[in-house]
């Protein structure tokens, strides 16, 4: 893994479903258990400027940790395994986080989301269309 490679993504508006899905204590504790991060509910949706090599990340099937998520509850048509490719990141060289690529997205190599213990839009002053950078952490 090239920890020094800087990845870039353009900030996009999401559906807002992550806040609701992530607000339960079971989710937050589960996320902390596998990632080591205590994140706030919600994600920063980004569209990467180049396809991401998912082999650099770990993979988690939701069923393996007892998460029951049906994409249809958010208006997403998907037939397949619900899971996430994920990895720890450092966002703009300062903030800890994780990059997430969900299995049900239309382009699993570029449509991604960042989660963090910090509200990234606020602390970074981000708006839709802004570019955010991150690197992979150990």
Rosetta blueprint (number, residue, H / E / L):
1 X L
2 X L
3 X L
4 X L
5 X L
6 X L
7 X E
8 X E
9 X E
10 X E
11 X E
12 X E
13 X L
14 X L
15 X L
16 X L
17 X H
18 X H
19 X H
20 X H
21 X H
22 X H
23 X L
24 X L
25 X H
26 X H
27 X H
28 X H
29 X H
30 X H
31 X H
32 X H
33 X H
34 X H
35 X H
36 X L
37 X L
38 X L
39 X L
40 X L
41 X L
42 X L
43 X L
44 X E
45 X E
46 X E
47 X E
48 X E
49 X L
50 X L
51 X L
52 X L
53 X L
54 X H
55 X H
56 X H
57 X L
58 X E
59 X E
60 X E
61 X E
62 X H
63 X H
64 X H
65 X H
66 X L
67 X L
68 X L
69 X L
70 X L
71 X H
72 X H
73 X H
74 X H
75 X L
76 X L
77 X L
78 X L
79 X L
80 X L
81 X L
82 X L
83 X E
84 X E
85 X E
86 X E
87 X E
88 X E
89 X E
90 X E
91 X E
92 X L
93 X L
94 X L
95 X E
96 X E
97 X E
98 X E
99 X E
100 X E
101 X E
102 X E
103 X L
104 X L
105 X L
106 X L
107 X L
108 X L
109 X L
110 X L
111 X E
112 X E
113 X E
114 X E
115 X E
116 X E
117 X L
118 X L
119 X L
120 X H
121 X H
122 X H
123 X H
124 X H
125 X L
126 X L
127 X L
128 X L
129 X L
130 X L
131 X E
132 X E
133 X E
134 X E
135 X E
136 X E
137 X L
138 X L
